[in-house]
Amino acid sequence: MQKLVDQAGKCSNLEGKACMGVREGPYFDIPVTRYIWPILHTLIGVGNGILDYLIDIIESKIQPIPAKEVRMKRELREL
């Protein structure tokens, strides 16, 4: 919990990835002794990583597409 409070203090001057997903400190100072791991979100994250890797292999080795098109696809994902 202390790491979360420390990160929230650092993020007052930072933006984006530097904040590591922390926007503000906790509302209440309640000690955490038990928590539930979000297994579904973990699996989705792993699955997305595997899918992105597979798409990169397909686009680079199996069915090469121009670099300009790859760049446009990545920009579209970011939007």
mmJSON file of the N, C-alpha and C atoms, coordinates in Angstrom:
{"data_MODEL":{"atom_site":{
"group_PDB":["ATOM","ATOM","ATOM","ATOM","ATOM","ATOM","ATOM","ATOM","ATOM","ATOM","ATOM","ATOM","ATOM","ATOM","ATOM","ATOM","ATOM","ATOM","ATOM","ATOM","ATOM","ATOM","ATOM","ATOM","ATOM","ATOM","ATOM","ATOM","ATOM","ATOM","ATOM","ATOM","ATOM","ATOM","ATOM","ATOM","ATOM","ATOM","ATOM","ATOM","ATOM","ATOM","ATOM","ATOM","ATOM","ATOM","ATOM","ATOM","ATOM","ATOM","ATOM","ATOM","ATOM","ATOM","ATOM","ATOM","ATOM","ATOM","ATOM","ATOM","ATOM","ATOM","ATOM","ATOM","ATOM","ATOM","ATOM","ATOM","ATOM","ATOM","ATOM","ATOM","ATOM","ATOM","ATOM","ATOM","ATOM","ATOM","ATOM","ATOM","ATOM","ATOM","ATOM","ATOM","ATOM","ATOM","ATOM","ATOM","ATOM","ATOM","ATOM","ATOM","ATOM","ATOM","ATOM","ATOM","ATOM","ATOM","ATOM","ATOM","ATOM","ATOM","ATOM","ATOM","ATOM","ATOM","ATOM","ATOM","ATOM","ATOM","ATOM","ATOM","ATOM","ATOM","ATOM","ATOM","ATOM","ATOM","ATOM","ATOM","ATOM","ATOM","ATOM","ATOM","ATOM","ATOM","ATOM","ATOM","ATOM","ATOM","ATOM","ATOM","ATOM","ATOM","ATOM","ATOM","ATOM","ATOM","ATOM","ATOM","ATOM","ATOM","ATOM","ATOM","ATOM","ATOM","ATOM","ATOM","ATOM","ATOM","ATOM","ATOM","ATOM","ATOM","ATOM","ATOM","ATOM","ATOM","ATOM","ATOM","ATOM","ATOM","ATOM","ATOM","ATOM","ATOM","ATOM","ATOM","ATOM","ATOM","ATOM","ATOM","ATOM","ATOM","ATOM","ATOM","ATOM","ATOM","ATOM","ATOM","ATOM","ATOM","ATOM","ATOM","ATOM","ATOM","ATOM","ATOM","ATOM","ATOM","ATOM","ATOM","ATOM","ATOM","ATOM","ATOM","ATOM","ATOM","ATOM","ATOM","ATOM","ATOM","ATOM","ATOM","ATOM","ATOM","ATOM","ATOM","ATOM","ATOM","ATOM","ATOM","ATOM","ATOM","ATOM","ATOM","ATOM","ATOM","ATOM","ATOM","ATOM","ATOM","ATOM","ATOM","ATOM","ATOM","ATOM","ATOM","ATOM","ATOM","ATOM","ATOM","ATOM","ATOM","ATOM","ATOM","ATOM"],
"id":[1,2,3,4,5,6,7,8,9,10,11,12,13,14,15,16,17,18,19,20,21,22,23,24,25,26,27,28,29,30,31,32,33,34,35,36,37,38,39,40,41,42,43,44,45,46,47,48,49,50,51,52,53,54,55,56,57,58,59,60,61,62,63,64,65,66,67,68,69,70,71,72,73,74,75,76,77,78,79,80,81,82,83,84,85,86,87,88,89,90,91,92,93,94,95,96,97,98,99,100,101,102,103,104,105,106,107,108,109,110,111,112,113,114,115,116,117,118,119,120,121,122,123,124,125,126,127,128,129,130,131,132,133,134,135,136,137,138,139,140,141,142,143,144,145,146,147,148,149,150,151,152,153,154,155,156,157,158,159,160,161,162,163,164,165,166,167,168,169,170,171,172,173,174,175,176,177,178,179,180,181,182,183,184,185,186,187,188,189,190,191,192,193,194,195,196,197,198,199,200,201,202,203,204,205,206,207,208,209,210,211,212,213,214,215,216,217,218,219,220,221,222,223,224,225,226,227,228,229,230,231,232,233,234,235,236,237],
"type_symbol":["N","C","C","N","C","C","N","C","C","N","C","C","N","C","C","N","C","C","N","C","C","N","C","C","N","C","C","N","C","C","N","C","C","N","C","C","N","C","C","N","C","C","N","C","C","N","C","C","N","C","C","N","C","C","N","C","C","N","C","C","N","C","C","N","C","C","N","C","C","N","C","C","N","C","C","N","C","C","N","C","C","N","C","C","N","C","C","N","C","C","N","C","C","N","C","C","N","C","C","N","C","C","N","C","C","N","C","C","N","C","C","N","C","C","N","C","C","N","C","C","N","C","C","N","C","C","N","C","C","N","C","C","N","C","C","N","C","C","N","C","C","N","C","C","N","C","C","N","C","C","N","C","C","N","C","C","N","C","C","N","C","C","N","C","C","N","C","C","N","C","C","N","C","C","N","C","C","N","C","C","N","C","C","N","C","C","N","C","C","N","C","C","N","C","C","N","C","C","N","C","C","N","C","C","N","C","C","N","C","C","N","C","C","N","C","C","N","C","C","N","C","C","N","C","C","N","C","C","N","C","C","N","C","C","N","C","C"],
"label_atom_id":["N","CA","C","N","CA","C","N","CA","C","N","CA","C","N","CA","C","N","CA","C","N","CA","C","N","CA","C","N","CA","C","N","CA","C","N","CA","C","N","CA","C","N","CA","C","N","CA","C","N","CA","C","N","CA","C","N","CA","C","N","CA","C","N","CA","C","N","CA","C","N","CA","C","N","CA","C","N","CA","C","N","CA","C","N","CA","C","N","CA","C","N","CA","C","N","CA","C","N","CA","C","N","CA","C","N","CA","C","N","CA","C","N","CA","C","N","CA","C","N","CA","C","N","CA","C","N","CA","C","N","CA","C","N","CA","C","N","CA","C","N","CA","C","N","CA","C","N","CA","C","N","CA","C","N","CA","C","N","CA","C","N","CA","C","N","CA","C","N","CA","C","N","CA","C","N","CA","C","N","CA","C","N","CA","C","N","CA","C","N","CA","C","N","CA","C","N","CA","C","N","CA","C","N","CA","C","N","CA","C","N","CA","C","N","CA","C","N","CA","C","N","CA","C","N","CA","C","N","CA","C","N","CA","C","N","CA","C","N","CA","C","N","CA","C","N","CA","C","N","CA","C","N","CA","C","N","CA","C","N","CA","C","N","CA","C","N","CA","C","N","CA","C","N","CA","C"],
"label_alt_id":[null,null,null,null,null,null,null,null,null,null,null,null,null,null,null,null,null,null,null,null,null,null,null,null,null,null,null,null,null,null,null,null,null,null,null,null,null,null,null,null,null,null,null,null,null,null,null,null,null,null,null,null,null,null,null,null,null,null,null,null,null,null,null,null,null,null,null,null,null,null,null,null,null,null,null,null,null,null,null,null,null,null,null,null,null,null,null,null,null,null,null,null,null,null,null,null,null,null,null,null,null,null,null,null,null,null,null,null,null,null,null,null,null,null,null,null,null,null,null,null,null,null,null,null,null,null,null,null,null,null,null,null,null,null,null,null,null,null,null,null,null,null,null,null,null,null,null,null,null,null,null,null,null,null,null,null,null,null,null,null,null,null,null,null,null,null,null,null,null,null,null,null,null,null,null,null,null,null,null,null,null,null,null,null,null,null,null,null,null,null,null,null,null,null,null,null,null,null,null,null,null,null,null,null,null,null,null,null,null,null,null,null,null,null,null,null,null,null,null,null,null,null,null,null,null,null,null,null,null,null,null,null,null,null,null,null,null],
"label_comp_id":["MET","MET","MET","GLN","GLN","GLN","LYS","LYS","LYS","LEU","LEU","LEU","VAL","VAL","VAL","ASP","ASP","ASP","GLN","GLN","GLN","ALA","ALA","ALA","GLY","GLY","GLY","LYS","LYS","LYS","CYS","CYS","CYS","SER","SER","SER","ASN","ASN","ASN","LEU","LEU","LEU","GLU","GLU","GLU","GLY","GLY","GLY","LYS","LYS","LYS","ALA","ALA","ALA","CYS","CYS","CYS","MET","MET","MET","GLY","GLY","GLY","VAL","VAL","VAL","ARG","ARG","ARG","GLU","GLU","GLU","GLY","GLY","GLY","PRO","PRO","PRO","TYR","TYR","TYR","PHE","PHE","PHE","ASP","ASP","ASP","ILE","ILE","ILE","PRO","PRO","PRO","VAL","VAL","VAL","THR","THR","THR","ARG","ARG","ARG","TYR","TYR","TYR","ILE","ILE","ILE","TRP","TRP","TRP","PRO","PRO","PRO","ILE","ILE","ILE","LEU","LEU","LEU","HIS","HIS","HIS","THR","THR","THR","LEU","LEU","LEU","ILE","ILE","ILE","GLY","GLY","GLY","VAL","VAL","VAL","GLY","GLY","GLY","ASN","ASN","ASN","GLY","GLY","GLY","ILE","ILE","ILE","LEU","LEU","LEU","ASP","ASP","ASP","TYR","TYR","TYR","LEU","LEU","LEU","ILE","ILE","ILE","ASP","ASP","ASP","ILE","ILE","ILE","ILE","ILE","ILE","GLU","GLU","GLU","SER","SER","SER","LYS","LYS","LYS","ILE","ILE","ILE","GLN","GLN","GLN","PRO","PRO","PRO","ILE","ILE","ILE","PRO","PRO","PRO","ALA","ALA","ALA","LYS","LYS","LYS","GLU","GLU","GLU","VAL","VAL","VAL","ARG","ARG","ARG","MET","MET","MET","LYS","LYS","LYS","ARG","ARG","ARG","GLU","GLU","GLU","LEU","LEU","LEU","ARG","ARG","ARG","GLU","GLU","GLU","LEU","LEU","LEU"],
"label_asym_id":["A","A","A","A","A","A","A","A","A","A","A","A","A","A","A","A","A","A","A","A","A","A","A","A","A","A","A","A","A","A","A","A","A","A","A","A","A","A","A","A","A","A","A","A","A","A","A","A","A","A","A","A","A","A","A","A","A","A","A","A","A","A","A","A","A","A","A","A","A","A","A","A","A","A","A","A","A","A","A","A","A","A","A","A","A","A","A","A","A","A","A","A","A","A","A","A","A","A","A","A","A","A","A","A","A","A","A","A","A","A","A","A","A","A","A","A","A","A","A","A","A","A","A","A","A","A","A","A","A","A","A","A","A","A","A","A","A","A","A","A","A","A","A","A","A","A","A","A","A","A","A","A","A","A","A","A","A","A","A","A","A","A","A","A","A","A","A","A","A","A","A","A","A","A","A","A","A","A","A","A","A","A","A","A","A","A","A","A","A","A","A","A","A","A","A","A","A","A","A","A","A","A","A","A","A","A","A","A","A","A","A","A","A","A","A","A","A","A","A","A","A","A","A","A","A","A","A","A","A","A","A","A","A","A","A","A","A"],
"label_entity_id":["1","1","1","1","1","1","1","1","1","1","1","1","1","1","1","1","1","1","1","1","1","1","1","1","1","1","1","1","1","1","1","1","1","1","1","1","1","1","1","1","1","1","1","1","1","1","1","1","1","1","1","1","1","1","1","1","1","1","1","1","1","1","1","1","1","1","1","1","1","1","1","1","1","1","1","1","1","1","1","1","1","1","1","1","1","1","1","1","1","1","1","1","1","1","1","1","1","1","1","1","1","1","1","1","1","1","1","1","1","1","1","1","1","1","1","1","1","1","1","1","1","1","1","1","1","1","1","1","1","1","1","1","1","1","1","1","1","1","1","1","1","1","1","1","1","1","1","1","1","1","1","1","1","1","1","1","1","1","1","1","1","1","1","1","1","1","1","1","1","1","1","1","1","1","1","1","1","1","1","1","1","1","1","1","1","1","1","1","1","1","1","1","1","1","1","1","1","1","1","1","1","1","1","1","1","1","1","1","1","1","1","1","1","1","1","1","1","1","1","1","1","1","1","1","1","1","1","1","1","1","1","1","1","1","1","1","1"],
"label_seq_id":[1,1,1,2,2,2,3,3,3,4,4,4,5,5,5,6,6,6,7,7,7,8,8,8,9,9,9,10,10,10,11,11,11,12,12,12,13,13,13,14,14,14,15,15,15,16,16,16,17,17,17,18,18,18,19,19,19,20,20,20,21,21,21,22,22,22,23,23,23,24,24,24,25,25,25,26,26,26,27,27,27,28,28,28,29,29,29,30,30,30,31,31,31,32,32,32,33,33,33,34,34,34,35,35,35,36,36,36,37,37,37,38,38,38,39,39,39,40,40,40,41,41,41,42,42,42,43,43,43,44,44,44,45,45,45,46,46,46,47,47,47,48,48,48,49,49,49,50,50,50,51,51,51,52,52,52,53,53,53,54,54,54,55,55,55,56,56,56,57,57,57,58,58,58,59,59,59,60,60,60,61,61,61,62,62,62,63,63,63,64,64,64,65,65,65,66,66,66,67,67,67,68,68,68,69,69,69,70,70,70,71,71,71,72,72,72,73,73,73,74,74,74,75,75,75,76,76,76,77,77,77,78,78,78,79,79,79],
"pdbx_PDB_ins_code":[null,null,null,null,null,null,null,null,null,null,null,null,null,null,null,null,null,null,null,null,null,null,null,null,null,null,null,null,null,null,null,null,null,null,null,null,null,null,null,null,null,null,null,null,null,null,null,null,null,null,null,null,null,null,null,null,null,null,null,null,null,null,null,null,null,null,null,null,null,null,null,null,null,null,null,null,null,null,null,null,null,null,null,null,null,null,null,null,null,null,null,null,null,null,null,null,null,null,null,null,null,null,null,null,null,null,null,null,null,null,null,null,null,null,null,null,null,null,null,null,null,null,null,null,null,null,null,null,null,null,null,null,null,null,null,null,null,null,null,null,null,null,null,null,null,null,null,null,null,null,null,null,null,null,null,null,null,null,null,null,null,null,null,null,null,null,null,null,null,null,null,null,null,null,null,null,null,null,null,null,null,null,null,null,null,null,null,null,null,null,null,null,null,null,null,null,null,null,null,null,null,null,null,null,null,null,null,null,null,null,null,null,null,null,null,null,null,null,null,null,null,null,null,null,null,null,null,null,null,null,null,null,null,null,null,null,null],
"Cartn_x":[0.83,0.0,0.878,2.006,2.888,3.469,3.764,4.276,3.245,1.969,0.902,0.84,0.942,0.926,2.137,3.307,4.518,4.392,3.867,3.709,2.708,1.641,0.648,1.281,2.176,2.874,3.78,4.413,5.297,4.51,3.286,2.52,1.892,2.055,1.493,2.191,3.444,4.211,4.406,3.951,4.196,2.922,3.106,1.966,2.23,1.177,1.281,1.861,2.758,3.316,4.146,4.692,5.52,4.711,3.394,2.54,2.233,2.503,2.29,0.852,-0.117,-1.527,-2.082,-1.279,-1.739,-2.135,-3.372,-3.85,-3.902,-4.211,-4.302,-4.116,-3.894,-3.698,-5.004,-4.925,-6.143,-6.987,-8.286,-9.203,-9.138,-8.932,-8.929,-7.62,-7.158,-5.938,-6.307,-6.724,-7.131,-6.078,-5.471,-4.441,-5.034,-4.314,-4.764,-4.061,-4.832,-4.245,-4.613,-5.723,-6.152,-6.65,-6.42,-6.911,-7.189,-7.968,-8.323,-7.571,-6.826,-6.074,-7.031,-7.005,-7.928,-7.468,-7.737,-7.237,-7.746,-8.984,-9.509,-8.707,-8.429,-7.669,-6.238,-5.683,-4.342,-4.331,-5.307,-5.376,-5.613,-6.449,-6.696,-5.411,-4.657,-3.388,-2.396,-2.275,-1.372,-1.847,-3.147,-3.706,-3.482,-3.638,-3.398,-1.934,-1.026,0.402,0.729,0.175,0.402,-0.184,-1.382,-2.018,-1.216,-0.745,0.069,1.347,1.985,3.205,2.919,1.816,1.442,1.176,0.474,0.192,1.486,2.437,3.728,4.467,4.432,5.097,4.433,3.106,2.379,2.707,2.7,2.932,4.377,5.329,6.726,7.275,6.792,7.391,6.457,5.196,4.284,3.664,3.137,2.522,3.058,4.251,4.864,3.983,3.847,3.129,4.069,3.833,4.739,4.817,5.983,6.214,5.23,4.87,3.927,2.568,2.122,0.843,0.906,2.018,2.197,2.139,2.825,2.834,1.435,0.679,-0.685,-1.586,-1.426,-2.224,-1.943,-0.657,-0.303,-0.839,-0.776,-1.312,-2.815,-3.493,-4.944,-5.302,-4.514,-4.751,-4.613,-3.63,-3.405,-4.549,-5.136,-6.259,-7.476],
"Cartn_y":[-1.184,0.0,1.253,1.167,2.328,2.651,1.621,1.858,2.601,2.266,2.95,4.42,4.698,6.086,6.849,6.216,6.859,7.165,6.198,6.4,7.512,7.581,8.644,10.011,10.099,11.352,11.766,10.785,11.077,11.518,11.02,11.244,12.623,13.446,14.789,15.568,15.199,15.891,15.042,13.799,12.879,12.627,12.065,11.707,10.366,9.745,8.528,7.339,6.614,5.376,5.618,6.803,7.098,6.989,7.185,7.081,5.628,4.706,3.28,2.975,3.678,3.404,4.018,4.751,5.36,6.805,7.138,8.502,9.308,8.638,9.322,8.308,8.81,7.939,7.318,6.369,5.723,6.702,6.498,7.359,7.074,5.802,5.409,4.709,4.85,4.187,2.9,1.9,0.61,-0.415,-1.104,-2.086,-3.252,-3.649,-4.75,-6.021,-7.005,-8.284,-9.397,-9.237,-10.234,-9.504,-10.103,-9.518,-10.63,-10.31,-11.273,-10.895,-11.836,-11.596,-11.621,-10.6,-10.557,-11.499,-12.783,-13.8,-13.587,-13.15,-12.929,-11.852,-10.754,-9.673,-10.116,-10.948,-11.476,-12.343,-13.225,-14.098,-13.308,-12.29,-11.459,-10.753,-10.252,-9.584,-10.527,-11.744,-12.738,-13.113,-13.324,-13.68,-12.584,-11.331,-10.216,-10.154,-10.436,-10.446,-11.527,-12.721,-13.827,-13.502,-12.944,-12.59,-11.524,-10.503,-9.464,-10.049,-10.962,-11.613,-12.438,-13.182,-13.998,-13.114,-12.016,-11.1,-10.521,-10.174,-9.657,-10.688,-11.956,-13.013,-13.179,-13.183,-13.335,-12.194,-10.964,-9.8,-9.686,-10.251,-10.101,-11.288,-12.507,-13.692,-14.44,-14.561,-15.373,-14.571,-13.409,-12.552,-11.131,-10.865,-9.554,-8.422,-7.383,-6.199,-5.01,-3.977,-2.815,-2.178,-1.621,-0.989,0.154,0.853,1.968,1.465,0.329,-0.235,-0.709,-1.314,-1.745,-0.534,0.537,1.76,2.343,2.342,2.871,2.032,0.707,-0.169,0.116,0.299,0.581,1.938,2.928,4.245,4.175,3.376,3.215,2.58,1.572,0.938,1.959,2.833,3.831,4.828,5.14,6.081,5.463],
"Cartn_z":[0.0,0.0,0.0,0.684,0.747,-0.623,-1.42,-2.775,-3.625,-3.443,-4.171,-3.777,-2.499,-2.012,-2.551,-2.53,-3.047,-4.53,-5.313,-6.756,-7.035,-6.27,-6.454,-6.203,-5.226,-4.959,-6.104,-6.753,-7.893,-9.117,-9.274,-10.502,-10.593,-9.609,-9.72,-10.825,-11.148,-12.188,-13.442,-13.43,-14.548,-15.336,-16.549,-17.393,-18.065,-18.535,-19.345,-18.605,-19.295,-18.751,-17.497,-17.348,-16.178,-14.884,-14.967,-13.776,-13.413,-14.331,-14.078,-13.678,-14.236,-13.991,-12.721,-11.97,-10.723,-10.997,-10.736,-10.963,-9.68,-8.588,-7.295,-6.182,-4.99,-3.841,-3.387,-2.468,-1.963,-1.147,-1.152,-0.399,1.096,1.451,2.851,3.182,4.38,4.82,5.559,4.769,5.322,4.927,5.882,5.524,4.723,3.694,2.843,3.294,3.704,4.108,3.138,2.44,1.449,0.215,-0.922,-2.163,-3.16,-4.168,-5.203,-6.475,-7.014,-8.242,-9.432,-10.284,-11.434,-12.549,-12.386,-13.311,-14.735,-14.898,-16.241,-16.962,-16.279,-16.901,-17.194,-16.331,-16.564,-17.823,-17.948,-19.122,-20.397,-20.32,-21.5,-21.917,-20.948,-21.248,-21.907,-21.378,-21.961,-23.366,-23.517,-24.826,-25.859,-25.446,-26.367,-26.788,-25.842,-26.177,-27.193,-27.0,-27.941,-29.304,-29.327,-30.594,-31.338,-30.623,-31.262,-31.845,-31.108,-31.586,-32.84,-32.842,-33.999,-35.216,-35.019,-36.136,-36.687,-35.813,-36.273,-37.112,-36.697,-37.468,-38.825,-38.84,-40.104,-41.049,-40.53,-41.381,-41.839,-41.095,-41.485,-42.262,-41.99,-42.607,-43.555,-43.194,-43.995,-45.131,-44.801,-45.811,-45.616,-46.167,-45.954,-46.499,-45.704,-46.149,-46.021,-46.809,-46.792,-45.397,-45.115,-43.801,-43.563,-44.619,-44.488,-43.98,-44.488,-44.059,-42.607,-42.217,-40.827,-39.905,-40.284,-39.486,-39.362,-40.457,-40.432,-39.529,-39.539,-38.672,-37.2,-36.873,-35.475,-35.037,-35.927,-35.594,-35.4,-36.217,-36.094,-34.765,-34.326,-33.023,-31.89,-31.994,-30.949,-30.878,-32.034,-32.041,-31.405],
"occupancy":[1.0,1.0,1.0,1.0,1.0,1.0,1.0,1.0,1.0,1.0,1.0,1.0,1.0,1.0,1.0,1.0,1.0,1.0,1.0,1.0,1.0,1.0,1.0,1.0,1.0,1.0,1.0,1.0,1.0,1.0,1.0,1.0,1.0,1.0,1.0,1.0,1.0,1.0,1.0,1.0,1.0,1.0,1.0,1.0,1.0,1.0,1.0,1.0,1.0,1.0,1.0,1.0,1.0,1.0,1.0,1.0,1.0,1.0,1.0,1.0,1.0,1.0,1.0,1.0,1.0,1.0,1.0,1.0,1.0,1.0,1.0,1.0,1.0,1.0,1.0,1.0,1.0,1.0,1.0,1.0,1.0,1.0,1.0,1.0,1.0,1.0,1.0,1.0,1.0,1.0,1.0,1.0,1.0,1.0,1.0,1.0,1.0,1.0,1.0,1.0,1.0,1.0,1.0,1.0,1.0,1.0,1.0,1.0,1.0,1.0,1.0,1.0,1.0,1.0,1.0,1.0,1.0,1.0,1.0,1.0,1.0,1.0,1.0,1.0,1.0,1.0,1.0,1.0,1.0,1.0,1.0,1.0,1.0,1.0,1.0,1.0,1.0,1.0,1.0,1.0,1.0,1.0,1.0,1.0,1.0,1.0,1.0,1.0,1.0,1.0,1.0,1.0,1.0,1.0,1.0,1.0,1.0,1.0,1.0,1.0,1.0,1.0,1.0,1.0,1.0,1.0,1.0,1.0,1.0,1.0,1.0,1.0,1.0,1.0,1.0,1.0,1.0,1.0,1.0,1.0,1.0,1.0,1.0,1.0,1.0,1.0,1.0,1.0,1.0,1.0,1.0,1.0,1.0,1.0,1.0,1.0,1.0,1.0,1.0,1.0,1.0,1.0,1.0,1.0,1.0,1.0,1.0,1.0,1.0,1.0,1.0,1.0,1.0,1.0,1.0,1.0,1.0,1.0,1.0,1.0,1.0,1.0,1.0,1.0,1.0,1.0,1.0,1.0,1.0,1.0,1.0,1.0,1.0,1.0,1.0,1.0,1.0],
"B_iso_or_equiv":[0.0,0.0,0.0,0.0,0.0,0.0,0.0,0.0,0.0,0.0,0.0,0.0,0.0,0.0,0.0,0.0,0.0,0.0,0.0,0.0,0.0,0.0,0.0,0.0,0.0,0.0,0.0,0.0,0.0,0.0,0.0,0.0,0.0,0.0,0.0,0.0,0.0,0.0,0.0,0.0,0.0,0.0,0.0,0.0,0.0,0.0,0.0,0.0,0.0,0.0,0.0,0.0,0.0,0.0,0.0,0.0,0.0,0.0,0.0,0.0,0.0,0.0,0.0,0.0,0.0,0.0,0.0,0.0,0.0,0.0,0.0,0.0,0.0,0.0,0.0,0.0,0.0,0.0,0.0,0.0,0.0,0.0,0.0,0.0,0.0,0.0,0.0,0.0,0.0,0.0,0.0,0.0,0.0,0.0,0.0,0.0,0.0,0.0,0.0,0.0,0.0,0.0,0.0,0.0,0.0,0.0,0.0,0.0,0.0,0.0,0.0,0.0,0.0,0.0,0.0,0.0,0.0,0.0,0.0,0.0,0.0,0.0,0.0,0.0,0.0,0.0,0.0,0.0,0.0,0.0,0.0,0.0,0.0,0.0,0.0,0.0,0.0,0.0,0.0,0.0,0.0,0.0,0.0,0.0,0.0,0.0,0.0,0.0,0.0,0.0,0.0,0.0,0.0,0.0,0.0,0.0,0.0,0.0,0.0,0.0,0.0,0.0,0.0,0.0,0.0,0.0,0.0,0.0,0.0,0.0,0.0,0.0,0.0,0.0,0.0,0.0,0.0,0.0,0.0,0.0,0.0,0.0,0.0,0.0,0.0,0.0,0.0,0.0,0.0,0.0,0.0,0.0,0.0,0.0,0.0,0.0,0.0,0.0,0.0,0.0,0.0,0.0,0.0,0.0,0.0,0.0,0.0,0.0,0.0,0.0,0.0,0.0,0.0,0.0,0.0,0.0,0.0,0.0,0.0,0.0,0.0,0.0,0.0,0.0,0.0,0.0,0.0,0.0,0.0,0.0,0.0,0.0,0.0,0.0,0.0,0.0,0.0],
"pdbx_formal_charge":[null,null,null,null,null,null,null,null,null,null,null,null,null,null,null,null,null,null,null,null,null,null,null,null,null,null,null,null,null,null,null,null,null,null,null,null,null,null,null,null,null,null,null,null,null,null,null,null,null,null,null,null,null,null,null,null,null,null,null,null,null,null,null,null,null,null,null,null,null,null,null,null,null,null,null,null,null,null,null,null,null,null,null,null,null,null,null,null,null,null,null,null,null,null,null,null,null,null,null,null,null,null,null,null,null,null,null,null,null,null,null,null,null,null,null,null,null,null,null,null,null,null,null,null,null,null,null,null,null,null,null,null,null,null,null,null,null,null,null,null,null,null,null,null,null,null,null,null,null,null,null,null,null,null,null,null,null,null,null,null,null,null,null,null,null,null,null,null,null,null,null,null,null,null,null,null,null,null,null,null,null,null,null,null,null,null,null,null,null,null,null,null,null,null,null,null,null,null,null,null,null,null,null,null,null,null,null,null,null,null,null,null,null,null,null,null,null,null,null,null,null,null,null,null,null,null,null,null,null,null,null,null,null,null,null,null,null],
"auth_seq_id":[1,1,1,2,2,2,3,3,3,4,4,4,5,5,5,6,6,6,7,7,7,8,8,8,9,9,9,10,10,10,11,11,11,12,12,12,13,13,13,14,14,14,15,15,15,16,16,16,17,17,17,18,18,18,19,19,19,20,20,20,21,21,21,22,22,22,23,23,23,24,24,24,25,25,25,26,26,26,27,27,27,28,28,28,29,29,29,30,30,30,31,31,31,32,32,32,33,33,33,34,34,34,35,35,35,36,36,36,37,37,37,38,38,38,39,39,39,40,40,40,41,41,41,42,42,42,43,43,43,44,44,44,45,45,45,46,46,46,47,47,47,48,48,48,49,49,49,50,50,50,51,51,51,52,52,52,53,53,53,54,54,54,55,55,55,56,56,56,57,57,57,58,58,58,59,59,59,60,60,60,61,61,61,62,62,62,63,63,63,64,64,64,65,65,65,66,66,66,67,67,67,68,68,68,69,69,69,70,70,70,71,71,71,72,72,72,73,73,73,74,74,74,75,75,75,76,76,76,77,77,77,78,78,78,79,79,79],
"auth_comp_id":["MET","MET","MET","GLN","GLN","GLN","LYS","LYS","LYS","LEU","LEU","LEU","VAL","VAL","VAL","ASP","ASP","ASP","GLN","GLN","GLN","ALA","ALA","ALA","GLY","GLY","GLY","LYS","LYS","LYS","CYS","CYS","CYS","SER","SER","SER","ASN","ASN","ASN","LEU","LEU","LEU","GLU","GLU","GLU","GLY","GLY","GLY","LYS","LYS","LYS","ALA","ALA","ALA","CYS","CYS","CYS","MET","MET","MET","GLY","GLY","GLY","VAL","VAL","VAL","ARG","ARG","ARG","GLU","GLU","GLU","GLY","GLY","GLY","PRO","PRO","PRO","TYR","TYR","TYR","PHE","PHE","PHE","ASP","ASP","ASP","ILE","ILE","ILE","PRO","PRO","PRO","VAL","VAL","VAL","THR","THR","THR","ARG","ARG","ARG","TYR","TYR","TYR","ILE","ILE","ILE","TRP","TRP","TRP","PRO","PRO","PRO","ILE","ILE","ILE","LEU","LEU","LEU","HIS","HIS","HIS","THR","THR","THR","LEU","LEU","LEU","ILE","ILE","ILE","GLY","GLY","GLY","VAL","VAL","VAL","GLY","GLY","GLY","ASN","ASN","ASN","GLY","GLY","GLY","ILE","ILE","ILE","LEU","LEU","LEU","ASP","ASP","ASP","TYR","TYR","TYR","LEU","LEU","LEU","ILE","ILE","ILE","ASP","ASP","ASP","ILE","ILE","ILE","ILE","ILE","ILE","GLU","GLU","GLU","SER","SER","SER","LYS","LYS","LYS","ILE","ILE","ILE","GLN","GLN","GLN","PRO","PRO","PRO","ILE","ILE","ILE","PRO","PRO","PRO","ALA","ALA","ALA","LYS","LYS","LYS","GLU","GLU","GLU","VAL","VAL","VAL","ARG","ARG","ARG","MET","MET","MET","LYS","LYS","LYS","ARG","ARG","ARG","GLU","GLU","GLU","LEU","LEU","LEU","ARG","ARG","ARG","GLU","GLU","GLU","LEU","LEU","LEU"],
"auth_asym_id":["A","A","A","A","A","A","A","A","A","A","A","A","A","A","A","A","A","A","A","A","A","A","A","A","A","A","A","A","A","A","A","A","A","A","A","A","A","A","A","A","A","A","A","A","A","A","A","A","A","A","A","A","A","A","A","A","A","A","A","A","A","A","A","A","A","A","A","A","A","A","A","A","A","A","A","A","A","A","A","A","A","A","A","A","A","A","A","A","A","A","A","A","A","A","A","A","A","A","A","A","A","A","A","A","A","A","A","A","A","A","A","A","A","A","A","A","A","A","A","A","A","A","A","A","A","A","A","A","A","A","A","A","A","A","A","A","A","A","A","A","A","A","A","A","A","A","A","A","A","A","A","A","A","A","A","A","A","A","A","A","A","A","A","A","A","A","A","A","A","A","A","A","A","A","A","A","A","A","A","A","A","A","A","A","A","A","A","A","A","A","A","A","A","A","A","A","A","A","A","A","A","A","A","A","A","A","A","A","A","A","A","A","A","A","A","A","A","A","A","A","A","A","A","A","A","A","A","A","A","A","A","A","A","A","A","A","A"],
"auth_atom_id":["N","CA","C","N","CA","C","N","CA","C","N","CA","C","N","CA","C","N","CA","C","N","CA","C","N","CA","C","N","CA","C","N","CA","C","N","CA","C","N","CA","C","N","CA","C","N","CA","C","N","CA","C","N","CA","C","N","CA","C","N","CA","C","N","CA","C","N","CA","C","N","CA","C","N","CA","C","N","CA","C","N","CA","C","N","CA","C","N","CA","C","N","CA","C","N","CA","C","N","CA","C","N","CA","C","N","CA","C","N","CA","C","N","CA","C","N","CA","C","N","CA","C","N","CA","C","N","CA","C","N","CA","C","N","CA","C","N","CA","C","N","CA","C","N","CA","C","N","CA","C","N","CA","C","N","CA","C","N","CA","C","N","CA","C","N","CA","C","N","CA","C","N","CA","C","N","CA","C","N","CA","C","N","CA","C","N","CA","C","N","CA","C","N","CA","C","N","CA","C","N","CA","C","N","CA","C","N","CA","C","N","CA","C","N","CA","C","N","CA","C","N","CA","C","N","CA","C","N","CA","C","N","CA","C","N","CA","C","N","CA","C","N","CA","C","N","CA","C","N","CA","C","N","CA","C","N","CA","C","N","CA","C","N","CA","C","N","CA","C","N","CA","C","N","CA","C"],
"pdbx_PDB_model_num":[1,1,1,1,1,1,1,1,1,1,1,1,1,1,1,1,1,1,1,1,1,1,1,1,1,1,1,1,1,1,1,1,1,1,1,1,1,1,1,1,1,1,1,1,1,1,1,1,1,1,1,1,1,1,1,1,1,1,1,1,1,1,1,1,1,1,1,1,1,1,1,1,1,1,1,1,1,1,1,1,1,1,1,1,1,1,1,1,1,1,1,1,1,1,1,1,1,1,1,1,1,1,1,1,1,1,1,1,1,1,1,1,1,1,1,1,1,1,1,1,1,1,1,1,1,1,1,1,1,1,1,1,1,1,1,1,1,1,1,1,1,1,1,1,1,1,1,1,1,1,1,1,1,1,1,1,1,1,1,1,1,1,1,1,1,1,1,1,1,1,1,1,1,1,1,1,1,1,1,1,1,1,1,1,1,1,1,1,1,1,1,1,1,1,1,1,1,1,1,1,1,1,1,1,1,1,1,1,1,1,1,1,1,1,1,1,1,1,1,1,1,1,1,1,1,1,1,1,1,1,1,1,1,1,1,1,1]
}}}
